[in-house]
């Protein structure tokens, strides 16, 4: 039995935090060999002085850090084996791990993220077809009869969405956001991305290049082609990044580290 603490740092954005919790749920469900506790730096229970002090000195087989290391992390590294997962930086404070093979160097472990699907896709105001963006994505959208929804300005609830997400400069952080949106029902349009290829498949998103007619992509994305594209991407995502594969990738890494 592995005893394990997962620490979610304050630097972790809400999308990454939700993926981490989904991964923890998968691990608890599909592995009987682990006793897992999640510590979130933003939780009120963590902020209590006694609780924080107790956690810092708690010996575990594995302490797994997500995000930037807190100042007290060096104490944890004295008494426990540590794993560190980052999205796009490489200042490691434990065994280095990433969520994508794309961009991973030799010696860095890879664990699989998991994206939960919706249980109830109820109709509400946010299910209207829309073009989704995240902040200023440096893409000039053509005029058209559609709503533009900036998801950086509002916390997304878990309801279904409908439409197309226009991404730009895809890296691992943006790929995870695309994975979450795919499971909520949106089609994805992006420049060629190895990160997206891993989770949605090379044909799982509309490809944007220098000669792309965005009006045409938006028309497809808001219609039947977009719906079928999103369905195919969700199928690829659920088969390649299933809960079982997520749990297996983590336990394989932990056994390797524990044997060292």
C-alpha positions in Angstrom: 0.0 0.0 0.0 1.4 3.4 -1.0 0.7 6.4 1.2 0.6 9.5 -0.9 -0.1 13.3 -0.5 -0.9 15.4 -3.5 -0.2 19.1 -3.1 -1.9 21.5 -5.4 0.0 24.8 -5.3 -1.6 28.3 -5.5 0.0 28.7 -8.9 -2.2 26.0 -10.4 -5.0 27.5 -12.6 -8.6 26.2 -12.1 -8.6 24.1 -15.3 -5.4 22.3 -14.2 -6.8 21.9 -10.6 -9.9 20.2 -11.9 -7.9 17.8 -14.1 -5.7 16.9 -11.1 -8.8 16.1 -9.0 -10.2 14.0 -11.9 -6.9 12.1 -12.0 -7.1 11.6 -8.2 -10.6 10.2 -8.5 -9.4 7.8 -11.3 -6.5 6.7 -9.1 -8.7 6.0 -6.1 -11.2 4.1 -8.2 -8.8 1.9 -10.2 -6.0 1.3 -7.8 -6.3 -0.5 -4.5 -2.7 0.0 -3.7 -2.8 3.6 -2.7 -4.0 5.8 0.2 -4.3 9.2 -1.3 -4.9 12.6 0.3 -5.2 15.9 -1.6 -4.0 19.1 -0.1 -5.1 22.2 -1.9 -3.2 25.4 -0.9 -6.5 27.4 -1.5 -8.6 25.3 0.9 -9.5 26.9 4.2 -8.6 23.7 6.1 -5.1 23.9 4.7 -4.6 27.5 5.8 -5.1 26.6 9.5 -1.7 26.7 11.1 -1.8 23.3 12.9 -3.1 21.5 9.8 -0.4 22.9 7.7 2.4 22.1 10.2 1.1 18.5 10.6 1.1 18.0 6.8 4.6 19.3 6.2 6.2 16.7 8.6 3.9 13.8 7.6 6.1 11.0 6.1 4.5 9.4 3.0 5.8 7.0 0.4 5.2 9.7 -2.2 4.6 13.5 -2.0 3.4 14.7 -5.4 3.6 18.4 -6.1 1.6 20.1 -8.8 2.7 23.6 -9.7 5.3 25.8 -8.1 7.0 24.5 -4.9 6.2 26.3 -1.6 9.0 27.5 0.6 8.6 24.5 3.0 8.9 21.9 0.2 12.6 21.3 1.1 11.4 19.8 4.4 9.2 17.3 2.6 12.1 16.3 0.4 14.1 15.3 3.5 11.6 12.7 4.8 9.7 11.5 1.7 10.2 10.7 -2.0 8.8 13.5 -4.1 7.3 13.8 -7.6 6.8 17.1 -9.4 4.4 17.8 -12.2 4.6 21.0 -14.2 2.7 22.1 -17.3 5.2 24.3 -19.2 8.1 25.2 -16.9 11.1 23.1 -16.0 12.3 24.2 -12.5 12.0 20.8 -10.9 11.5 20.1 -7.2 11.1 16.3 -7.3 11.1 13.5 -9.8 10.2 15.4 -13.1 6.9 14.5 -14.7 4.7 15.9 -17.4 1.2 15.3 -18.7 2.2 15.0 -22.4 5.0 13.1 -24.1 5.2 16.1 -26.4 7.9 18.3 -25.0 9.1 15.7 -22.5 12.9 15.1 -22.3 14.8 11.9 -21.5 14.5 11.1 -17.8 11.2 12.9 -17.4 8.2 10.7 -16.5 4.8 11.1 -18.2 1.5 10.5 -16.5 -1.8 10.7 -18.3 -4.4 13.4 -17.6 -8.0 12.5 -17.6 -11.0 14.6 -18.6 -14.4 13.7 -17.1 -17.4 13.7 -19.4 -20.7 15.3 -18.5 -23.4 13.3 -16.8 -26.3 15.6 -17.4 -26.3 17.9 -20.4 -29.1 20.2 -19.5 -30.3 23.0 -21.7 -29.6 26.5 -20.5 -28.4 29.9 -21.7 -24.8 28.6 -22.2 -25.7 25.8 -24.5 -26.5 28.2 -27.4 -24.0 27.8 -30.2 -21.1 30.2 -29.9 -17.5 30.8 -30.9 -15.3 30.4 -27.8 -12.0 32.2 -27.3 -9.7 32.6 -24.3 -8.7 36.3 -23.8 -6.8 38.0 -26.5 -5.8 35.1 -28.8 -4.3 37.2 -31.5 -6.7 35.8 -34.1 -8.9 38.3 -35.9 -12.4 36.7 -36.1 -14.5 37.5 -39.1 -17.8 39.2 -38.6 -20.8 36.9 -38.6 -24.1 36.0 -37.0 -22.7 34.2 -34.0 -21.9 35.0 -30.4 -18.3 35.3 -29.2 -17.8 34.0 -25.7 -14.6 34.8 -23.8 -14.1 32.0 -21.3 -11.3 33.8 -19.6 -13.9 36.3 -18.2 -16.2 33.7 -16.6 -15.7 30.6 -14.5 -17.1 27.7 -16.6 -19.7 25.6 -14.9 -19.9 21.9 -15.8 -22.8 22.2 -18.1 -22.6 21.3 -21.8 -21.4 23.8 -24.3 -22.1 24.0 -28.0 -20.0 25.6 -30.7 -16.3 25.8 -31.6 -13.3 26.9 -29.6 -10.8 29.0 -31.6 -7.4 28.4 -30.0 -4.0 29.9 -30.7 -0.4 29.2 -29.8 -1.3 25.8 -28.4 1.0 24.5 -25.6 0.2 22.0 -22.9 -1.8 24.5 -20.8 -4.1 25.4 -23.7 -4.3 21.7 -24.8 -5.7 20.8 -21.4 -8.3 23.6 -21.7 -9.2 22.2 -25.1 -9.6 18.7 -23.6 -12.0 20.0 -21.0 -14.0 21.9 -23.6 -14.1 18.9 -25.9 -15.7 16.8 -23.1 -18.3 19.5 -22.7 -19.3 19.3 -26.4 -17.3 21.9 -28.3 -15.3 21.4 -31.5 -11.7 22.7 -31.5 -9.9 24.8 -34.1 -6.2 25.3 -33.7 -2.9 25.5 -35.4 -1.1 22.2 -35.7 -0.2 20.9 -32.2 1.5 17.8 -31.0 -0.2 18.3 -27.6 -3.6 18.3 -29.2 -2.6 15.3 -31.4 -2.0 13.3 -28.2 -5.4 13.9 -26.7 -7.8 14.6 -29.6 -6.0 12.8 -32.4 -4.4 14.4 -35.5 -7.9 14.6 -37.1 -9.7 15.6 -34.0 -9.7 19.4 -34.5 -10.1 21.9 -37.3 -6.7 22.9 -38.6 -5.8 26.6 -38.8 -2.9 27.7 -41.0 -1.8 30.8 -42.7 -4.3 30.3 -45.6 -7.2 29.2 -43.5 -10.6 30.8 -44.1 -11.9 31.3 -40.5 -15.4 32.0 -41.7 -15.5 28.6 -43.2 -14.1 26.9 -40.1 -16.6 28.7 -37.9 -19.5 27.8 -40.2 -18.4 24.1 -40.0 -17.8 24.3 -36.3 -21.2 25.6 -35.5 -22.9 23.0 -37.8 -23.1 19.3 -38.2 -19.4 19.0 -39.1 -18.5 20.6 -35.8 -20.8 18.2 -33.9 -19.3 15.2 -35.6 -15.8 16.5 -35.1 -16.4 17.0 -31.4 -17.9 13.5 -31.0 -14.9 11.9 -32.7 -12.5 13.9 -30.5 -14.3 12.8 -27.4 -14.2 9.2 -28.4 -10.4 9.5 -29.1 -9.9 11.3 -25.8 -11.8 8.8 -23.7 -10.1 5.8 -25.3 -6.5 7.2 -25.2 -6.8 9.0 -21.8 -9.2 6.7 -19.9 -9.4 6.6 -16.2 -7.8 3.2 -16.1 -4.8 4.4 -18.2 -4.4 7.4 -16.0 -4.3 5.3 -12.8 -1.9 2.8 -14.4 0.5 5.5 -15.6 0.7 7.0 -12.1 1.1 3.7 -10.3 3.7 2.6 -12.7 5.7 5.8 -12.0 5.3 5.5 -8.2 6.4 1.8 -8.2 9.5 2.8 -10.2 10.4 5.6 -7.8 9.7 3.6 -4.7 12.0 0.8 -5.9 14.9 3.2 -6.3 
